[in-house]
Amino acid sequence: MKIYDYNGKKNICGDRVREARQKQRMSQSDLAAKLQVNGIILERDSISRIESGTRFVADYELLVLAKVLNVDVYWLLSTEA
């Protein structure tokens, strides 16, 4: 399996996932539970690794993250301030 890396991270959405989650005053466990209800089985530690950039995020996971966090997929992928 190829190891994907972009500027030292395995994803570019982690910072935005953390930002959106914290704006909603949601814990990592709460986010994991909401994702599981929507068919994406992730544990709290997987959310932590996504936010720190050490876990790859599949496209289908990104779609559900955007839905659960009530943000646009393009915003999650944006690196602009």
Contacts in CASP RR format, 6 or more apart in sequence:
PFRMAT RR
TARGET T0000
AUTHOR 0000-0000-0000
METHOD contacts of the structure
MODEL  1
MKIYDYNGKKNICGDRVREARQKQRMSQSDLAAKLQVNGIILERDSISRI
ESGTRFVADYELLVLAKVLNVDVYWLLSTEA
3 10 0 8 1.000
4 10 0 8 1.000
4 56 0 8 1.000
6 12 0 8 1.000
9 53 0 8 1.000
9 54 0 8 1.000
10 53 0 8 1.000
10 54 0 8 1.000
10 55 0 8 1.000
10 56 0 8 1.000
10 57 0 8 1.000
11 50 0 8 1.000
11 53 0 8 1.000
11 55 0 8 1.000
11 56 0 8 1.000
11 57 0 8 1.000
12 77 0 8 1.000
12 79 0 8 1.000
13 50 0 8 1.000
13 57 0 8 1.000
13 62 0 8 1.000
13 65 0 8 1.000
13 76 0 8 1.000
13 77 0 8 1.000
14 50 0 8 1.000
14 51 0 8 1.000
14 52 0 8 1.000
14 53 0 8 1.000
14 57 0 8 1.000
14 76 0 8 1.000
15 51 0 8 1.000
16 71 0 8 1.000
16 75 0 8 1.000
16 76 0 8 1.000
16 77 0 8 1.000
16 78 0 8 1.000
17 31 0 8 1.000
17 47 0 8 1.000
17 50 0 8 1.000
17 51 0 8 1.000
17 65 0 8 1.000
17 69 0 8 1.000
17 76 0 8 1.000
18 51 0 8 1.000
20 69 0 8 1.000
20 70 0 8 1.000
20 71 0 8 1.000
20 76 0 8 1.000
21 27 0 8 1.000
21 28 0 8 1.000
21 31 0 8 1.000
21 47 0 8 1.000
21 51 0 8 1.000
21 69 0 8 1.000
24 69 0 8 1.000
24 70 0 8 1.000
26 34 0 8 1.000
27 44 0 8 1.000
28 44 0 8 1.000
28 47 0 8 1.000
28 48 0 8 1.000
28 51 0 8 1.000
29 44 0 8 1.000
31 47 0 8 1.000
31 68 0 8 1.000
31 69 0 8 1.000
32 42 0 8 1.000
32 43 0 8 1.000
32 44 0 8 1.000
32 46 0 8 1.000
32 47 0 8 1.000
34 68 0 8 1.000
35 41 0 8 1.000
35 42 0 8 1.000
35 61 0 8 1.000
35 64 0 8 1.000
35 65 0 8 1.000
35 68 0 8 1.000
36 42 0 8 1.000
38 64 0 8 1.000
38 67 0 8 1.000
38 68 0 8 1.000
39 64 0 8 1.000
40 60 0 8 1.000
40 61 0 8 1.000
40 64 0 8 1.000
40 65 0 8 1.000
42 50 0 8 1.000
42 61 0 8 1.000
46 55 0 8 1.000
49 55 0 8 1.000
50 57 0 8 1.000
57 65 0 8 1.000
62 73 0 8 1.000
62 76 0 8 1.000
62 77 0 8 1.000
63 73 0 8 1.000
65 76 0 8 1.000
66 72 0 8 1.000
66 73 0 8 1.000
66 75 0 8 1.000
66 76 0 8 1.000
69 76 0 8 1.000
END
